[in-house]
Every structure is written in C-alpha cells, then in structure tokens.
Amino acid sequence: MAASLSTLLGAGVTLLCGLLSLRFYLENTHLSAELLALEEEKKKEIKAWERMRELRSQERQGRIRAERRLGELLRSVQAREATDGGPGDKARAGTSPAATATTAAAVAPPDGGTMAAASGERVPAAVAGPQRVWPMTPIGHLASCFPARLGTPRQGACVPLARAYLRLSDEALASGAALSNLGEFSHAYLVFVFHKNTNAAASLKSKVKPPRLAGKKVGVYSTRTPHRVNQIGLSLVRVNRVVGPTVFFSGIDLVDGTPILDIKPYVPMYDSVGAPLPLCNDDGEGEGEGEGEGEGARVPGWILAPPEVPPMADVIFAAAAREQLRALGPRLKFYSSVEEAMAFVSQVLRHDIRSTHRRNLADPAEVFQVFLDTLVVRFIVDEHRVVQVTEVDRAPTRPSR
C-alpha cells in the first residue's frame, strides 16, 4: 500500500512538473514572439526614420543646388548687364556717339552724383537712374585647411592654427611687385565673396538668427551673416609670410576656394577704435594725437554677453584615432607635425560645430564628422560636453558640404 502511494505521488509530481514546464515553455514562446514582434517593429521604425532623414537630406540638397543655380544665373545676368552698359544704355541705343558719350559721362561723376541734363543740378545716382552693377574679378582663390563649410569657424581668432595661402593671379600681380612690403605687416584684411551661399537674393530676410543668440532675431546689418544683399565679407587674418606671388595666412575663417577680391593691411592706430591717432595732416605740421583719443568702440549688450552655447569642456583623442592621425600625417597639406594637427583639430572642435537641431537631441551615441585639411574627423559628444575623437580617416577629394 505504501509503495502504491509512493508511486502515485511520484507520478503526480512528475505530471505537475511536466505541466509547469509546458506552461513555462508556452509563456516563454509567447514572450519570445512578442519580443520578436517588438524587435521587428523597432527595426521598421528605425528604417522609416532613416528613410525620412535621407529624403529630408535629398530635399535639402536639391533646394541648395536650385538656389545656388539661381544665384549663378542672377550674377550672370547682372554681369551681362554691366558689360552691355545696363538697361539704361539699351534705351539710348539709337542716339549719336556724342550724345551717348555725354550721357555715359554723366552717369558716374567722380563724387558719385549725376548731372541733370537741363539744369546742371546734381542729384544722387540712385535717383537719377537704374542702379549700376560693378563687376569685380578675384585676385585669386584661397587654398584653405577647411574643405567644407561645416567646421569652418565663425571667427578666425577662435582657431589661431587655421591656415591658408593665396596665390595671386597674373593680372592681380600687375608688374610683379604688387605684394612688396605686405610681409612687413602682421595682419591684413581679406575682402572676399561668400561663394558657397545657398540663399538666392530673392529669399533674403531682413532679420537673421546669430548662432550666439540661440534663436533670437536681429537685423541683418547688425550681424556678419553671409546671407546679405551683396555677398561679400571681411576677415582679419595674420600674415605669416610672403613668398613670390603667394601669401600665407593663419587665423583663417574661410572655406577652401573662397574668391578673394582684395588684401588690405591692418593698421592698429587707425583700425582699432580708441587707439591713439597720429596727426592726420598731409603737410606733417603739428605734434600730438588726433581727435578721438580715448573714445572706445560701442557694441550692443548681446555681443558682450556670454554665448548661449558655451565651448566644449574638453577634446580628447581615442588611442586608435591618435594612431590613425599619425599614419595620415604625411598626407597633411597645412601641418608638418601630428602634434600640431591635433592641436588644430582640438581648437576647431572646442567650439560646438553641431547644428542647433543635433545639439538639442543630445544623443551621446551619435557620431559626427568634419572635414579638416585632408582628413575626415569623426567624434562623439557625451553628456558632460566632452568631445571624443573616435576615428580619423582620409577625406574624399570633394567633401559633400
């Protein structure tokens, strides 16, 4: 009897264990199916997000190409009008050579006004006729350590190690002595064209959002935005040396290929507001300092306030990135040592170059990249605003941006 009960009890325990195992198996199978379904759904969402991001990028690139092409066409039309004499000259097509010469002479007298034909009264050029276009030819195109707009600093003083050189064209060199004595100056202004602008003239806004104001708008002429009616800029750079027809600069904030219209030396006693002025008379009489001594420059408060986006806490290189940079060192165009190149990359990345949108997402796993010299530098930003350079590779011949 006892043996029968023991056998029956053992069978019951075995059956119970079997039922429990079956339940666990079914529940586990169901859970696995749910996990697989969730995983598939997550993959679909990621794929859809990546597709949407790709479409947005294609749309943006298409818009950029269209606006750039429109800008080229507008400049072409303006240059053609300037070459043909402008709309005003077409209306005078049937006049005699003498009358045409007289009218042309009246368009732009030395002081910028025009003479009214009947009374001789001088009126402003803007009132007297259509606006004229003044075509300009670059004296050369800058070779810069910044192959693309992304990563190019907003102010050259932020990245003192940024380098470039300019080889003047034969026309700009004139007799070959045009660059004489420029090397005696430590700094110079570069007058240039924002040639990579994507905004057409018709889409320009009267107010813009400076990066340091994090979305606040101010008038376009109170900023140095590239998006302006006349797409020209002024940059103060250091003159390192002059070798033949080539000038070498540092402290650059210009992208590679920038058309340079002119070079003007920086003279602190005249260009620095509030600096003592030497007497500015032609005959050299008198002594002392000119009027204006002690008058400091005045700027709005939002210029003096700390930027809304502070600099990064630190920039560090992963061991693998250091080795990759050492291997690519001989291919560098503007830097002769790996240490110098690392210092340059650190200066660039110390200023947060991410877009406002990417910065607001604050995803520590997102990998960013920037083209510098002949390199493509990939990096991440952690929650403490520490930049870690994870990979350094050879850049493509033509960066996408």
C-alpha positions in Angstrom: 0.0 0.0 0.0 2.8 2.4 0.9 4.6 1.5 -2.3 1.5 2.3 -4.3 1.0 5.7 -2.7 4.7 6.5 -3.2 4.4 5.6 -6.9 1.2 7.6 -7.3 2.8 10.6 -5.5 5.9 10.4 -7.8 3.7 10.2 -10.9 1.7 13.2 -9.6 4.9 15.2 -9.0 6.2 14.3 -12.5 2.9 15.3 -14.0 2.9 18.6 -12.1 6.5 19.3 -13.2 5.6 18.5 -16.8 2.6 20.8 -16.6 4.7 23.6 -15.1 7.4 23.0 -17.8 4.8 23.2 -20.5 3.3 26.4 -19.1 6.8 27.9 -18.8 7.5 26.8 -22.4 4.3 28.3 -23.7 4.7 31.5 -21.8 8.4 31.8 -22.9 7.4 31.1 -26.5 4.7 33.8 -26.3 7.1 36.2 -24.7 9.7 35.4 -27.4 7.1 36.0 -30.1 6.2 39.4 -28.5 9.9 40.3 -28.2 10.4 39.4 -31.9 7.4 41.4 -32.9 8.7 44.4 -30.9 12.1 44.0 -32.4 10.7 43.9 -35.9 8.5 47.0 -35.2 11.6 48.8 -33.8 13.5 47.9 -37.0 10.7 49.2 -39.2 10.6 52.4 -37.2 14.4 52.9 -37.5 14.2 52.1 -41.2 11.4 54.6 -41.7 13.3 57.2 -39.7 16.4 56.7 -41.7 14.4 56.9 -44.9 12.8 60.1 -43.8 16.2 61.5 -42.8 17.5 60.5 -46.2 14.6 62.2 -48.0 15.0 65.3 -46.0 18.7 65.4 -46.9 17.9 64.9 -50.6 15.3 67.6 -50.4 17.7 70.0 -48.7 20.5 69.2 -51.2 18.1 69.7 -54.1 17.0 73.1 -52.7 20.6 74.1 -52.1 21.5 73.2 -55.7 18.5 75.0 -57.1 19.1 78.2 -55.0 22.8 78.1 -55.9 22.0 77.8 -59.6 19.5 80.6 -59.3 22.2 82.8 -57.7 24.6 81.9 -60.5 22.0 82.9 -63.1 21.3 86.2 -61.3 25.0 87.0 -61.2 25.4 86.1 -64.8 22.5 88.5 -65.8 24.0 91.3 -63.7 27.4 90.8 -65.2 25.9 90.8 -68.7 24.0 94.0 -68.0 27.2 95.6 -66.6 29.1 94.5 -69.7 26.4 95.7 -72.1 26.0 99.0 -70.2 22.9 98.2 -68.3 19.2 98.7 -69.1 19.7 102.5 -69.4 22.2 102.1 -72.2 19.7 100.0 -74.2 17.3 102.8 -74.3 20.0 105.1 -75.7 20.9 102.6 -78.4 19.8 104.9 -81.2 21.5 108.1 -80.1 24.5 109.5 -81.7 28.0 108.7 -80.4 28.5 112.2 -79.0 25.2 112.1 -77.1 26.0 108.6 -75.8 29.4 109.8 -74.6 27.9 112.8 -72.8 25.2 110.6 -71.2 27.7 108.0 -70.1 29.9 110.6 -68.6 27.0 111.9 -66.6 26.1 108.5 -65.1 29.0 108.4 -62.7 30.9 111.6 -62.0 33.8 111.5 -59.5 31.8 112.3 -56.5 29.1 109.7 -57.1 26.3 112.0 -58.2 24.8 112.7 -61.7 24.3 116.0 -63.6 20.7 116.8 -64.7 20.9 117.4 -68.4 18.8 120.5 -68.5 19.7 122.5 -65.3 23.1 121.1 -64.4 21.7 120.3 -60.9 23.5 117.5 -59.2 21.2 114.7 -58.0 22.1 111.3 -56.3 22.9 108.4 -58.7 20.1 106.3 -57.1 17.5 108.9 -58.0 18.9 109.7 -61.5 18.7 106.3 -63.0 18.8 102.5 -62.5 21.3 101.0 -60.1 24.6 100.1 -61.8 26.4 96.8 -61.3 30.1 96.9 -60.5 31.7 93.7 -61.8 34.8 92.6 -59.9 37.4 90.0 -60.7 39.0 88.0 -57.8 42.7 88.5 -57.4 43.0 84.8 -56.5 41.2 81.9 -54.8 42.2 80.9 -51.3 43.6 77.4 -50.5 42.3 76.7 -47.0 42.5 74.0 -44.4 38.7 73.9 -44.3 37.5 71.9 -47.3 33.8 72.4 -46.4 31.6 75.0 -44.6 30.9 72.6 -41.6 33.8 73.1 -39.2 34.9 76.4 -40.6 35.0 78.8 -37.5 32.7 81.8 -37.4 35.7 84.0 -36.4 39.3 83.3 -37.3 40.6 84.3 -33.9 38.8 81.3 -32.4 41.2 78.9 -34.3 44.7 80.6 -34.5 46.2 77.4 -36.0 43.8 77.5 -39.0 45.9 78.1 -42.1 45.6 79.1 -45.8 47.5 80.6 -48.6 46.6 82.8 -51.6 48.4 82.8 -54.9 47.7 86.0 -56.8 46.7 85.8 -60.4 49.0 87.3 -63.1 46.5 90.1 -63.6 46.5 91.0 -59.9 50.2 90.9 -59.7 50.5 93.6 -62.4 54.2 94.1 -62.8 55.0 91.5 -60.2 55.7 93.9 -57.3 52.1 94.2 -56.0 52.9 92.2 -52.9 56.0 94.2 -52.0 56.1 95.3 -48.3 53.0 93.3 -47.4 55.2 91.0 -45.3 56.1 93.9 -43.1 52.5 93.9 -41.6 51.5 91.3 -39.1 47.8 91.3 -40.0 45.7 92.1 -43.0 42.0 92.2 -44.1 40.8 89.9 -46.8 37.8 91.1 -48.8 36.1 88.0 -50.1 32.9 86.6 -51.7 30.6 84.1 -49.8 30.7 81.8 -52.8 29.1 78.9 -51.1 25.9 80.7 -50.1 22.7 78.8 -50.9 20.3 81.7 -50.4 19.2 83.5 -53.6 18.8 87.2 -53.5 15.0 87.0 -53.7 14.9 84.9 -50.5 17.0 87.1 -48.2 15.5 88.1 -44.9 15.7 91.5 -43.1 16.4 89.7 -39.8 18.6 86.7 -39.1 19.4 84.5 -36.1 23.0 84.8 -35.0 24.3 81.5 -33.5 25.3 83.0 -30.2 21.7 84.2 -29.6 20.1 80.7 -29.8 17.1 81.7 -32.0 16.8 85.4 -31.3 16.5 87.6 -34.4 18.3 90.8 -35.1 18.7 93.0 -38.2 20.9 91.6 -40.9 23.1 94.6 -41.0 23.9 94.3 -37.3 25.5 90.9 -37.9 28.2 89.4 -40.1 25.9 86.7 -41.7 26.9 85.5 -45.1 23.3 85.9 -46.3 23.1 89.5 -47.4 22.3 91.5 -50.5 25.9 91.8 -51.5 27.5 88.6 -50.6 30.9 90.0 -49.6 32.8 89.6 -46.4 35.7 91.0 -44.5 38.1 88.8 -42.5 41.1 89.9 -40.3 43.9 87.3 -40.6 47.6 87.0 -39.7 50.1 87.4 -42.4 52.7 84.7 -41.8 54.9 85.2 -44.8 55.0 86.3 -48.5 56.8 84.0 -51.0 56.8 85.3 -54.6 53.2 85.5 -55.7 51.9 83.6 -52.7 50.8 84.9 -49.3 50.5 82.5 -46.3 47.9 83.3 -43.6 46.8 81.9 -40.3 43.8 82.6 -38.1 41.6 81.8 -41.1 37.8 81.5 -41.0 37.3 81.0 -44.8 36.5 77.8 -46.7 38.7 76.4 -49.4 38.2 78.0 -52.8 37.0 81.4 -51.5 37.3 84.1 -54.1 39.5 87.0 -52.7 38.7 90.4 -54.0 41.4 92.4 -52.2 44.0 92.4 -49.4 44.2 95.5 -47.2 46.8 95.8 -44.4 45.7 96.1 -40.8 47.0 99.3 -39.2 46.2 99.3 -35.4 46.5 103.1 -34.9 43.7 103.7 -37.5 41.7 100.4 -37.4 41.5 100.0 -33.6 38.8 102.3 -32.2 40.0 104.2 -29.2 43.7 103.8 -30.1 45.9 107.0 -30.1 45.8 108.6 -33.5 48.8 110.3 -35.1 48.1 113.7 -36.5 46.4 113.1 -39.9 47.5 116.2 -41.9 49.3 115.9 -45.2 51.9 118.6 -44.6 53.3 116.9 -41.4 53.0 120.1 -39.3 52.0 119.8 -35.6 52.5 117.3 -32.9 50.5 115.2 -30.6 47.5 112.9 -31.2 44.4 113.3 -33.3 40.9 113.9 -32.2 39.2 110.8 -30.8 41.7 109.7 -28.3 40.1 107.6 -25.6 36.8 107.1 -27.4 36.1 103.4 -27.1 34.0 101.3 -29.5 30.4 100.8 -28.6 28.6 97.4 -29.2 25.2 96.1 -28.2 24.9 94.1 -25.0 24.1 90.8 -26.8 27.6 91.0 -28.3 29.3 91.3 -24.9 27.1 88.7 -23.2 28.4 85.1 -22.9 27.3 83.0 -25.8 24.2 80.8 -25.4 26.2 77.8 -26.5 29.3 77.6 -24.3 32.6 76.0 -25.5 33.1 72.3 -25.0 34.5 71.1 -21.7 37.4 69.2 -23.4 38.5 67.5 -26.5 40.2 64.1 -26.2 41.6 61.6 -28.8 41.0 57.9 -28.6 44.1 55.8 -28.8 43.0 54.4 -32.2 42.3 58.0 -33.5 45.8 59.1 -32.5 47.4 56.2 -34.4 45.3 56.9 -37.4 46.3 60.5 -37.4 50.0 59.6 -37.1 49.6 57.2 -40.1 47.9 60.0 -42.2 50.3 62.7 -41.0 52.5 62.7 -44.2 49.4 63.4 -46.3 48.6 66.7 -44.4 48.7 69.8 -46.6 48.9 72.6 -44.0 50.6 70.9 -41.0 54.0 69.5 -40.7 53.6 67.5 -37.4 50.9 65.3 -35.9 51.0 67.3 -32.7 50.3 70.5 -34.5 47.4 68.8 -36.4 45.9 67.5 -33.2 46.1 71.0 -31.6 44.3 72.4 -34.7 41.6 69.8 -34.6 41.1 70.5 -30.8 40.8 74.2 -31.5 38.1 73.6 -34.1 36.1 71.0 -32.0 36.3 73.1 -28.8 33.7 75.3 -30.4 30.5 73.4 -30.7 30.1 73.0 -34.5 26.9 70.9 -34.4 23.7 72.3 -35.7 21.1 73.5 -33.2 18.8 70.6 -34.0 21.5 68.0 -33.4 22.7 69.8 -30.3 19.2 69.7 -28.9 18.8 66.0 -29.5 21.9 65.4 -27.3 22.4 61.8 -28.3 25.8 60.7 -26.8 25.8 57.8 -29.3 25.5 59.9 -32.4 28.7 60.1 -34.5 29.5 63.4 -36.2 32.1 64.1 -38.8 34.0 67.2 -40.0 36.5 67.7 -42.9 39.7 69.3 -41.9 42.8 69.7 -44.1 43.0 66.3 -45.9 41.2 64.4 -43.1 37.7 63.4 -42.1 37.5 63.5 -38.3 34.7 61.6 -36.6 33.7 62.3 -33.0 31.0 62.0 -30.3 29.9 64.3 -27.6 29.0 63.0 -24.1 26.5 64.4 -21.6 29.3 66.4 -20.0 30.1 68.2 -23.3 33.4 66.3 -23.7 34.3 65.7 -27.3 36.0 62.4 -28.0 37.6 61.9 -31.4 36.9 58.3 -32.3 38.3 58.0 -35.8 40.5 59.9 -38.3 40.4 58.9 -41.9 41.5 60.2 -45.3 38.9 62.7 -46.6 37.3 62.3 -50.1 38.6 64.6 -52.8 35.3 66.6 -52.8 33.5 66.8 -49.4 29.7 66.9 -49.7 29.3 70.1 -47.7 
